[in-house]
Amino acid sequence: MKRINNKGEARLKSWVLNPHEARVTITKIIIIDELTFRFVKNVRFRLMMSVCCPTYIDKPSRITIARDIYHLHVDERVKLK
């Protein structure tokens, strides 16, 4: 993964997949874009995930995404209180 610093120089940085962070990001994408929970079963989504994150074995199901959205909703509601 390349990072460009403020001097315009490219620096290489190692990258490690964080499965929890990936699931949270997928959940947020579904919420923001108002996608159906079935989106994670879409062939194009699976293809993109296999190319971008081939080590991401535990691709979420639509039930997992629904559960994650519920937990995110509960967390945000608690923050508002």
C-alpha contacts under 8 A as a table, 3 or more apart, distances in Angstrom:
res1	aa1	res2	aa2	distance
1	M	12	L	5.76
1	M	13	K	5.46
1	M	14	S	6.34
1	M	15	W	6.70
2	K	10	A	6.19
2	K	11	R	5.63
2	K	12	L	4.69
2	K	13	K	6.19
3	R	10	A	5.59
3	R	11	R	5.16
3	R	12	L	6.17
3	R	13	K	6.89
4	I	7	K	7.76
4	I	8	G	5.69
4	I	9	E	5.45
4	I	10	A	4.44
4	I	11	R	6.09
5	N	8	G	5.50
5	N	9	E	5.66
5	N	10	A	6.59
5	N	11	R	7.36
6	N	9	E	7.45
17	L	22	A	7.83
17	L	53	C	7.72
17	L	55	T	7.64
17	L	56	Y	7.40
18	N	21	E	5.38
18	N	22	A	6.24
19	P	22	A	4.99
19	P	23	R	6.24
19	P	56	Y	6.86
19	P	58	D	7.87
20	H	23	R	5.20
20	H	24	V	6.27
21	E	24	V	5.11
21	E	25	T	6.12
22	A	25	T	5.11
22	A	26	I	6.18
23	R	26	I	5.09
23	R	27	T	6.10
23	R	60	P	7.24
23	R	65	I	7.95
24	V	27	T	5.03
24	V	28	K	6.21
24	V	68	D	7.48
25	T	28	K	5.07
25	T	29	I	6.17
26	I	29	I	5.08
26	I	30	I	6.31
27	T	30	I	5.22
27	T	31	I	6.33
27	T	65	I	6.17
27	T	68	D	6.70
27	T	69	I	6.23
28	K	31	I	5.03
28	K	32	I	5.97
29	I	32	I	5.22
29	I	33	D	5.90
29	I	35	L	7.97
30	I	33	D	5.44
30	I	34	E	5.61
30	I	35	L	4.86
30	I	36	T	7.03
30	I	37	F	7.37
30	I	39	F	7.88
31	I	34	E	5.05
31	I	35	L	6.69
31	I	69	I	7.74
32	I	35	L	7.94
35	L	39	F	6.52
36	T	39	F	5.56
37	F	40	V	6.62
37	F	62	R	4.90
37	F	63	I	7.60
37	F	65	I	6.47
37	F	66	A	6.58
38	R	41	K	5.38
38	R	42	N	6.87
38	R	62	R	5.46
39	F	42	N	5.18
39	F	45	F	7.20
39	F	62	R	7.63
40	V	45	F	6.25
40	V	46	R	7.10
40	V	59	K	7.99
40	V	60	P	6.90
40	V	61	S	6.47
40	V	62	R	6.32
41	K	45	F	7.19
41	K	46	R	6.93
41	K	61	S	7.08
41	K	62	R	7.28
42	N	45	F	5.25
42	N	46	R	6.32
43	V	46	R	5.11
43	V	47	L	6.10
44	R	47	L	5.00
44	R	48	M	6.11
45	F	48	M	5.10
45	F	49	M	6.17
46	R	49	M	5.09
46	R	50	S	6.11
47	L	50	S	5.12
47	L	51	V	6.31
48	M	51	V	5.22
48	M	52	C	5.98
49	M	52	C	5.11
49	M	53	C	5.36
49	M	54	P	6.77
49	M	56	Y	7.64
50	S	53	C	5.53
50	S	54	P	4.55
50	S	55	T	7.92
50	S	56	Y	7.66
51	V	54	P	5.82
53	C	56	Y	5.37
54	P	57	I	7.29
56	Y	59	K	6.59
60	P	63	I	7.99
60	P	64	T	5.78
60	P	65	I	6.49
61	S	64	T	5.14
61	S	65	I	6.31
62	R	65	I	5.03
62	R	66	A	6.16
63	I	66	A	5.07
63	I	67	R	6.21
64	T	67	R	5.06
64	T	68	D	6.10
65	I	68	D	4.97
65	I	69	I	6.10
66	A	69	I	5.15
66	A	70	Y	6.27
67	R	70	Y	5.09
67	R	71	H	6.28
68	D	71	H	5.09
68	D	72	L	6.07
69	I	72	L	5.02
69	I	73	H	6.08
70	Y	73	H	5.02
70	Y	74	V	6.25
71	H	74	V	5.05
71	H	75	D	6.13
72	L	75	D	5.08
72	L	76	E	6.14
73	H	76	E	5.20
73	H	77	R	6.10
74	V	77	R	5.07
74	V	78	V	6.23
75	D	78	V	5.21
75	D	79	K	6.33
76	E	79	K	5.01
76	E	80	L	6.34
77	R	80	L	5.14
77	R	81	K	6.51
78	V	81	K	5.22
